[in-house]
């Protein structure tokens, strides 16, 4: 009844409006998803809950989710143990100009290729004190980090992108037109 009508625009509109009003992104996204499930289930609460739950279970790969959680834990461990501060002090003593700080940021961004979010979190937390010392704007630091994070991670064969694309190819159905399977065409650098 609500699928394919203007009502289908309501969940994203509600999610965006709530995010702007409350500044709570996760809660707003969940509210938008819940409204979408209610619309699909024609406002039957139990069917909506079942639809929402099954959609979340079917669409989430828990191995990648656990990988992301572990990477976040490593970043927090580095920050809490003082590793980022120690690197910042070492880099401050060895880097002598604004340009060398920016080049080091780019190189460090290219070296950490496990995950693009991990790259942003790690390089940002490590290089922020160094670039602050040389009065590099945070926007420029963020641009350099973002410009090196995802491109390097997409190309790297050992990354979360590789795991996600392998999972995507594994779930792909055989190609009926060519009468072949997509297995020979798996690539770790292919992005969807």
C-alpha positions in Angstrom: 0.0 0.0 0.0 2.8 2.5 0.9 5.5 1.0 -1.3 6.2 3.0 -4.5 4.2 6.0 -3.4 5.3 9.4 -2.0 5.1 7.8 1.5 8.4 6.0 0.6 10.1 9.3 0.9 9.1 9.8 4.5 11.7 7.5 6.2 14.7 9.5 4.8 13.0 12.8 5.4 12.3 11.9 9.0 15.9 10.6 9.5 17.4 13.8 8.1 15.1 16.1 10.0 15.7 14.3 13.2 19.4 14.3 12.7 19.4 18.0 12.1 17.2 18.7 15.0 18.6 16.4 17.7 22.2 16.0 16.5 21.9 12.3 17.2 22.7 10.6 13.9 22.4 6.9 15.0 19.0 7.4 16.7 17.8 9.4 13.7 18.8 6.7 11.3 17.2 4.0 13.4 14.0 6.1 13.5 14.0 6.3 9.8 14.6 2.6 9.4 11.8 1.9 11.9 9.4 4.1 10.0 10.3 2.4 6.8 9.6 -1.0 8.4 6.3 0.3 9.6 5.4 1.4 6.2 6.4 -1.9 4.6 4.4 -3.8 7.3 1.4 -1.4 6.8 1.7 -0.3 10.5 1.5 -3.8 12.1 4.0 -3.4 14.9 5.1 -7.1 15.2 5.5 -7.5 11.4 7.4 -4.2 11.3 9.8 -5.5 14.1 10.2 -8.8 12.3 10.9 -7.0 9.0 13.4 -4.7 10.6 15.2 -7.4 12.5 15.4 -9.8 9.6 16.6 -7.0 7.2 19.4 -6.1 9.7 20.5 -9.7 10.2 20.5 -10.5 6.5 22.3 -7.4 5.4 25.1 -7.2 8.0 28.3 -9.2 7.8 29.3 -9.7 11.4 32.9 -10.6 10.5 33.5 -7.1 9.0 31.6 -5.5 11.8 33.8 -7.2 14.4 36.9 -6.2 12.3 35.8 -2.6 12.5 35.2 -2.8 16.3 38.6 -4.3 16.8 40.3 -1.6 14.8 38.5 1.1 16.8 39.7 -0.7 20.0 43.3 -0.5 18.7 43.0 3.2 18.0 41.7 3.8 21.6 44.4 1.6 23.0 47.1 3.6 21.2 45.6 6.9 22.4 45.1 5.8 26.0 48.5 4.2 26.3 50.3 7.3 25.1 51.5 5.9 21.8 50.1 8.7 19.7 51.6 11.3 22.0 55.0 9.6 21.9 54.9 9.5 18.1 53.8 13.2 18.1 56.8 14.1 20.3 59.2 12.1 18.2 57.8 13.6 15.0 57.9 17.1 16.4 61.6 16.8 17.1 62.4 15.4 13.7 60.1 17.4 11.4 61.3 20.9 10.9 58.7 22.6 8.7 55.1 22.7 7.7 55.8 21.0 4.4 57.6 18.1 6.1 54.7 17.6 8.5 52.2 17.4 5.5 54.5 15.0 3.5 54.8 12.8 6.6 51.0 12.9 7.0 50.6 11.7 3.4 53.3 9.0 3.8 51.8 7.7 7.1 48.4 7.7 5.3 49.8 5.5 2.6 51.5 3.1 5.0 48.3 2.3 7.0 46.2 0.5 4.5 44.2 -2.0 6.6 41.1 0.1 6.6 40.1 3.6 5.4 38.4 4.5 8.7 41.3 3.1 10.7 43.6 5.1 8.5 41.7 8.3 9.2 41.5 7.7 12.9 45.1 6.7 13.4 46.8 9.3 11.1 44.5 12.0 12.4 45.2 11.3 16.1 48.9 10.9 15.5 49.6 13.8 13.2 47.2 16.4 14.8 49.6 17.6 17.4 52.4 17.9 14.8 50.4 19.8 12.3 49.0 22.0 15.1 52.6 22.9 16.0 53.2 24.2 12.4 49.7 25.9 12.2 48.3 23.6 9.5 44.5 24.0 9.4 42.4 21.1 10.6 40.6 21.2 7.3 43.8 20.8 5.3 44.9 17.9 7.6 41.5 16.2 7.1 41.7 16.7 3.3 45.2 15.1 3.1 44.2 12.2 5.4 41.0 11.6 3.4 42.7 11.8 0.1 45.1 9.1 1.0 42.9 6.8 3.1 40.3 5.3 0.8 42.4 5.2 -2.4 45.2 3.3 -0.7 42.8 0.9 1.0 40.9 0.1 -2.2 44.2 -0.8 -4.0 45.7 -2.8 -1.1 45.0 -6.6 -1.2 44.9 -6.9 2.6 42.2 -4.6 3.7 38.6 -4.4 4.8 37.7 -3.4 1.2 39.1 -6.7 0.0 37.0 -8.6 2.6 33.9 -6.7 1.6 34.4 -7.2 -2.2 35.2 -10.9 -1.7 31.9 -11.2 0.3 30.0 -9.4 -2.5 31.4 -11.7 -5.2 30.7 -14.7 -3.0 27.1 -13.7 -2.7 26.8 -12.9 -6.5 24.6 -15.3 -8.5 26.1 -17.1 -11.5 25.8 -15.1 -14.7 23.1 -16.8 -16.8 23.8 -14.9 -20.0 27.4 -16.0 -20.2 26.7 -19.4 -18.6 29.6 -18.9 -16.3 30.3 -18.1 -12.7 31.9 -14.9 -11.4 34.5 -16.9 -9.4 37.4 -16.4 -11.9 36.8 -12.7 -11.9 37.2 -12.0 -8.2 39.3 -9.0 -7.5 40.3 -7.4 -4.2 40.6 -4.0 -5.7 37.1 -3.9 -7.3 34.7 -1.5 -5.6 30.9 -1.5 -5.5 
